[in-house]
Amino acid sequence: MFSPSNLIDTLIFDPPKDSYTAEDFTDFAYASERVNFHPIWLTDDDKPFPCLYLKFNAVERKPILIFFHGNSSDLEGNIPSALLYCKSLEVDVLMVEYIGYGPTKEHFQSSEEYLNNQAIAVYNFVNEKLKFQQSDIFVMGYSIGCGPSTHLAKEKKIGLLFLQSPFLSFHELAQQHVPVLNRLVSNRWKIKKMIKSISCPIAILHGKFDHYTSENDVNRLYKNIS
């Protein structure tokens, strides 16, 4: 059933028009000297979604970084970034594809609720199935990915939270870029409020020439870290 909320979700979440298919995803399996790629499917409330597990080859087990990508992109388009994190930080990386992106684009419409639930499902998989200790679970969100990342860090114990180009809240982001919509997104991802109750270390990354989220907003967010 159509609702104003559905319209806002359609405007907010912007998956690439040309994306990979479920058949393409099986070809993401790859092995190299330092990193092995493992395509996996997870499920949240009967909604399947793909994740790509980059396993760093090391004698001792390394921490794992759960990575939530930005908007207007998908898992496939972020593989180079994930591979860079894997090799430079020497950690495993689990890339999360959003419900409504990639192979599920034709079946579901993304929403804040879906992404938040996905974040918890991924954490449970990493903690319970892959057997990573809470302190060895790192979480990174880029742009819109900062929403589910912050939600996860608020709800679960993790070792470290990385936020790249974060926003204060969807309300304030809309107020800056699309003022006519700001009242309709008032209750979505209030990162500046959620971050106050997060106990793990937090690193905030922001490019000097990033004009989508301002340096002033990032500074305000930093001041809310307890």
C-alpha positions in Angstrom: 0.0 0.0 0.0 1.3 3.4 -0.9 2.0 5.9 1.9 4.0 9.1 2.3 6.7 7.0 4.1 7.0 4.8 1.0 7.5 8.0 -1.1 10.2 9.3 1.2 12.0 6.0 1.2 12.0 6.1 -2.6 13.5 9.5 -2.6 16.1 8.7 0.1 17.4 5.4 -1.0 19.0 5.5 -4.5 20.3 2.1 -5.7 22.3 2.2 -9.0 20.2 1.6 -12.1 22.7 -0.9 -13.5 23.6 -3.4 -10.7 24.7 -7.0 -10.4 22.3 -9.9 -10.3 22.1 -12.9 -8.0 23.8 -14.9 -10.7 26.6 -12.4 -11.0 27.1 -12.5 -7.2 28.3 -16.1 -7.3 31.2 -15.0 -9.5 32.5 -12.7 -6.7 34.2 -15.8 -5.2 37.9 -15.2 -5.6 41.2 -16.3 -3.9 44.5 -14.4 -3.9 47.6 -14.6 -1.8 46.4 -12.3 0.9 42.6 -12.2 0.6 39.9 -14.7 -0.2 36.4 -13.5 -1.3 33.4 -15.5 0.0 29.9 -14.5 -1.3 27.2 -15.3 1.3 23.5 -14.8 1.7 22.0 -13.8 5.0 18.3 -13.4 5.9 16.3 -11.0 8.0 12.6 -11.7 8.5 12.5 -13.8 5.3 14.2 -11.1 3.3 17.5 -12.5 1.8 20.4 -10.1 1.2 24.0 -10.7 -0.1 27.1 -10.0 1.9 30.7 -10.4 0.6 33.2 -11.7 3.2 36.8 -10.7 2.5 39.0 -13.1 4.6 42.5 -11.8 5.3 45.0 -14.6 5.2 47.1 -14.4 8.4 48.5 -16.9 10.9 46.6 -15.3 13.8 43.0 -14.4 13.5 42.4 -10.7 12.9 39.4 -8.5 13.8 36.5 -8.1 11.4 35.2 -4.9 9.9 31.5 -4.8 9.0 31.1 -2.3 6.2 27.9 -0.3 5.3 28.4 1.5 2.0 27.1 4.9 0.9 24.0 5.8 -1.2 23.9 5.7 -5.0 26.2 2.7 -5.0 26.1 -1.0 -4.2 28.3 -3.8 -2.8 30.0 -4.4 -6.1 31.0 -0.8 -6.6 32.6 -0.7 -3.1 34.8 -3.8 -3.4 38.0 -1.7 -4.2 37.4 0.3 -0.9 36.8 -2.9 1.1 39.8 -4.6 -0.3 41.9 -1.5 0.6 40.6 -1.7 4.2 41.3 -5.4 4.3 44.9 -5.1 3.2 45.9 -1.9 4.9 44.3 -2.6 8.2 44.9 -6.3 8.0 41.4 -7.2 9.1 38.6 -9.4 7.7 35.8 -7.3 6.0 32.2 -8.2 5.7 30.4 -6.0 3.1 26.7 -5.6 3.6 24.3 -5.1 0.7 21.1 -3.2 1.5 17.7 -4.8 1.1 16.4 -3.0 -2.0 19.8 -2.8 -3.7 21.6 -5.2 -6.0 19.8 -8.5 -6.5 16.9 -7.5 -4.3 16.2 -4.2 -6.0 13.3 -5.6 -7.9 11.7 -7.2 -4.9 12.0 -4.7 -2.0 12.0 -1.0 -1.3 14.8 0.0 1.1 13.9 1.6 4.4 15.4 2.7 7.7 13.8 -0.3 9.5 15.1 -2.8 7.0 18.7 -1.5 7.2 18.6 -1.4 11.0 17.3 -4.9 11.2 20.0 -6.0 8.7 22.7 -4.5 10.8 21.6 -6.6 13.8 21.3 -9.8 11.7 24.8 -9.3 10.4 26.2 -8.7 13.8 24.6 -11.9 15.1 26.0 -13.8 12.2 29.5 -12.5 12.9 29.3 -13.0 16.6 27.5 -16.3 16.8 28.4 -18.1 13.5 31.8 -16.7 12.7 32.6 -16.7 16.4 34.2 -13.2 16.6 34.4 -11.7 20.0 32.6 -8.4 20.6 35.8 -6.5 21.0 37.1 -7.8 17.6 34.0 -6.6 15.8 34.6 -3.2 14.1 31.8 -1.3 12.3 32.2 1.3 9.5 29.5 3.3 7.8 29.9 5.7 4.9 27.4 8.4 4.2 23.9 6.8 4.5 25.7 3.7 5.9 26.4 5.8 9.1 22.7 5.3 10.0 22.7 1.5 10.4 26.3 1.6 11.7 25.4 3.9 14.5 22.2 2.0 15.3 24.2 -1.2 15.6 26.8 0.4 17.8 24.0 1.7 20.0 22.3 -1.7 20.3 25.3 -4.1 20.5 28.8 -4.1 22.0 31.5 -3.6 19.4 35.2 -2.8 19.5 35.2 0.3 17.3 32.9 2.5 15.2 34.1 4.3 12.1 31.8 7.0 10.6 32.8 8.5 7.3 31.0 11.6 6.1 28.3 11.2 8.7 25.1 13.4 9.0 23.5 14.7 12.2 20.1 13.4 11.3 18.0 12.9 8.2 15.9 15.9 9.3 18.8 18.3 9.4 20.3 16.8 6.2 17.0 17.4 4.4 16.7 20.8 5.8 20.1 21.7 4.2 19.5 20.1 0.8 15.7 19.6 0.3 13.9 21.8 2.8 10.4 20.9 1.6 11.0 17.3 2.9 12.5 18.0 6.3 9.3 17.6 8.3 8.6 14.2 6.7 12.0 12.7 7.7 12.0 14.0 11.3 12.2 10.6 13.0 14.9 9.0 10.8 18.4 8.1 12.0 19.1 10.8 14.7 22.8 10.0 14.8 23.6 13.1 16.9 21.3 11.6 19.6 22.2 8.0 19.3 25.9 8.6 19.4 25.6 9.9 23.0 24.8 6.4 24.3 27.6 4.6 22.5 30.4 3.4 24.7 33.0 2.1 22.2 35.7 4.3 20.7 34.5 6.3 17.7 36.5 7.6 14.7 34.9 10.2 12.5 36.3 10.7 9.0 35.4 13.7 6.8 36.8 15.0 3.5 37.6 18.7 3.4 35.9 19.1 0.1 32.8 17.0 1.0 29.9 19.4 0.7 27.1 16.9 1.2 27.8 16.8 4.9 29.5 19.9 6.2 32.5 20.2 8.4 30.4 22.1 10.9 28.0 19.2 11.2 30.8 16.8 11.8 32.2 19.1 14.5 28.8 19.2 16.2 28.6 15.4 16.0 32.0 15.1 17.5 31.0 17.2 20.5 28.1 14.8 21.2 30.5 11.9 21.8 30.5 11.0 25.5 
